Amino acid sequence: MTAMRWGLIGATIIGREWMIRAIRDAGGTITSVYSTDAERGRRYAREFDIPDSTTDLDTLLQNVDAVYISTTNDRHHAECLAAARAGRHVLCEKPLATRYQDAVEMVAACEAAGVVMATNHHLRNAATHRAIRDVVAGGRIGRPLAARIVHGGALPAHLHGWRLKDVSAGAGAILDLTVHDSDLLRFALDDEPRTAMTLAQNGGLAQPGIEDAAMSTIAFGSGLIAQIYESFTTPFLRTSFEVHGTAGSVIAQDCMSQTPGGTVTLRTEAGEETLPLEQEDYYQRGVRAFHAAIAGQGRPAATGADGLVSLAVALAARRSAETGKAEPVMP
């Protein structure tokens, strides 16, 4: 089988730290990188032994099968539409866009072009979270009633850029992290979010008017309620994901990072059990699922439609932080 030919849209940090290795380890080959800064693109290509760099998106799209879009959030829309027009499969970073209608158009364009679209929600691929999903689906905690996610830390200094400063690019903890956590809840619970109530905080790391932490309560269709806390400002925080039901609780700890790890404990009337986990790289697993979906075998770990819902939750959370009221998830 011929290796999937990838083009990178964006000479970015997440590509450098995670995705280039994941694509190659999953059997793909990277043929070109697109950057609006020619010198940055050339340096990036040399650093990672990528054959070509370009400042012209159409040039990149000519000789690839799939693209990975990891530019700032405000650029995803136009870049995805260009890829769809060229008939290229799309793996896009979250959030899909800064506006819901833009994300709708992205998903629709890929569907119309007959290409696979995926959202890079890596947390679905964690062994901890797949174990929680299996526990819930298997009825081992009875009817789920409540969930809680704690997801934060200290935003690394090399990421102290647009995430803390540029509203137009989609700055803030809500568009960066709430999208992940709401998607993870949908994945693990097989339930749909309906409303979000959010308080946002500026702890002094982000520019005034931009939240660097947020706490939300999300109501789901089944009646379950979930609390999520995200931050860029809490270096000693311990991440966790809990689901509590009528017959038990399942609790994951140290589980919300980009590095495989963490534990899962099941508590029921029978006692406490530490669940076995088979850890693997989250991003590589996601790329493998994307490759398989292109080959007609299954679906991506998170589809474009999944990314559309997670964006809708984040936008509802942001509206709630502004209005002080619970806001509906879908506009």
Salt bridges, closest charged atoms under 4 A:
GLU17 OE2 - HIS158 NE2 2.83
GLU39 OE1 - ARG42 NH2 3.14
GLU39 OE2 - ARG43 NH1 3.87
GLU39 OE2 - ARG46 NH2 3.59
GLU47 OE1 - ARG16 NH2 2.59
ASP65 OD1 - ARG5 NH2 3.04
GLU79 OE2 - ARG75 NH2 2.99
ASP102 OD1 - HIS77 NE2 3.88
ASP102 OD1 - ARG99 NH2 2.94
GLU105 OE1 - HIS77 NE2 2.74
ASP176 OD1 - LYS94 NZ 3.08
ASP176 OD1 - ARG163 NE 3.40
ASP181 OD1 - HIS151 ND1 2.72
ASP183 OD2 - ARG124 NE 2.73
GLU192 OE2 - ARG186 NH2 3.01
GLU242 OE2 - ARG148 NH2 3.03
GLU242 OE1 - HIS244 NE2 2.82
ASP254 OD2 - ARG238 NH2 3.09
GLU272 OE1 - ARG267 NE 2.83
GLU273 OE1 - ARG140 NH2 3.21
GLU280 OE2 - ARG130 NH2 3.60
GLU280 OE2 - ARG285 NH1 2.67
GLU280 OE1 - ARG288 NH2 2.73
ASP306 OD1 - ARG124 NH2 3.52
ASP306 OD1 - ARG186 NH1 3.13
ASP306 OD2 - ARG299 NH2 2.57
GLU327 OE1 - ARG319 NE 3.72
